[in-house]
Amino acid sequence: MYPGLVESLARENTTKIVLLVLDGIGGVQSGPNSLTELQQAHKPNLDALAKKSICGLMNPIAPGITPGSGPAHFSLFGYDPVESLIGRGVLEAAGIGMEITHRDVATRINFATIGADGKITDRRAGRISSEECERLCRKLQANIDLSKGVQVIIKPVKEHRAMVVLRGDGLSGEISDTDPQAEGLEPLPARGENPKAEKAAQLFNEVILQAKKILSDEPKANFIMMRGFAGAKAYSSLKERFKLNAYAVANYPMYRGVAGLIGMKLHPVTKDVKTEFEALKEVYNDYDYFFLHVKYTDSRGEDGQYYEKIKVIEEVDTYIPMITALNPDVIAVTGDHSTPTALASHSWHPVPVMIHAKNCRFDTVQTFDEIACIQGGLGIINSLNLMPILLANAGRLLKFGA
């Protein structure tokens, strides 16, 4: 991608684009019938849409690279995922509407379970409820005291996820994660990646030490792990870059955070997947780019629940007519990354994508899944290329050159 090229060609228009992201949708052929979750699912509406679309596969970052959710979404929105990389703490903060100042360093925390031997037995503390997370955050906030002229702010996010912000002078967010990303291992200490960050790293280690004592009487969430340390960072908005008046319907703070940082208007959190789809109709006349995010395909993938992930796909399929009934100029359906239940984690596998538009070239793909989409007319692209393709199909890019 040539820097600034798409922005120079973007133009105002009244056309509408809907981007449906099924988080972690990609799988591998590991099910009982050697089928991916998408192949196994009964999804007549997605398959019917695929027959009238151009399909392909996308590498979220680059071939062979396993992406985090933050950079994967930045890429979907047309932002270079390497240049735009920011720690998850700031994304979580933006997602819950908390402003991060130039004096802050934020980090995402997982409440976790640690055994008597000091090793992690559950990285998500049994996926405790959001209400339990709120109680634990209040407990920590009331009892942690650094007494070094640095303020500690602890906020719940959702389920086992929360965030910690240190606010003070001379702090840097260039700190290594304490989450080893696997159970059966000991948590890591926070380490400054340069001398400037060492002060904040030691303060975060003190927070972890105090939290361990405070949570020692908890049956599940008796420890915290930190990842995604970051300070504030500014981004150009979708309006500034691509002339888009954008709206986001997403229930999880991290995805709301990415959307908010690039200027999308955020819909209030909804109660379930169906109401997320219903939200599109409520605001359809007021915006021209819509990001609709479904989280549970990823959650079921991370938990290794093959049939539960299929159920989420099948539920989403029943709501596809709610999008097509609006008759947007462009409909795109894809994922931010793959989360195969066989791996119970994010993976490097490309994700399927289909684009339905009046002037797109339909191909011969008959079903929406990873294997069928290999044969699609889009071929294999990087997610960073999705935005200009959507803009072009929506009539929002001028010709380049004479």
NORHU-V652729 format. One record per run of one state. SS is the DSSP state (H for helix, E for strand, C for the rest). FROM is the first residue (numbers start at 0). TO is the last residue. Records with the same first field share a line. If there is no record, write none. Layout:
# NORHU-V652729
SS=FROM-TO + FROM-TO
This chain:
# NORHU-V652729
C=0-3 + 10-15 + 22-23 + 26-35 + 40-42 + 50-52 + 59-67 + 76-86 + 95-102 + 114-117 + 122-128 + 143-149 + 158-159 + 167-173 + 175-184 + 186-190 + 192-193 + 214-221 + 230-236 + 242-244 + 249-251 + 261-263 + 266-271 + 286-287 + 294-294 + 302-304 + 324-328 + 334-336 + 338-345 + 347-349 + 357-368 + 373-377 + 393-395 + 397-401
H=4-8 + 36-39 + 43-49 + 68-75 + 87-94 + 129-142 + 194-213 + 237-241 + 252-260 + 272-285 + 295-301 + 305-323 + 369-372 + 382-392
E=9-9 + 16-21 + 24-25 + 53-58 + 103-113 + 118-121 + 150-157 + 160-166 + 174-174 + 185-185 + 191-191 + 222-229 + 245-248 + 264-265 + 288-293 + 329-333 + 337-337 + 346-346 + 350-356 + 378-381 + 396-396
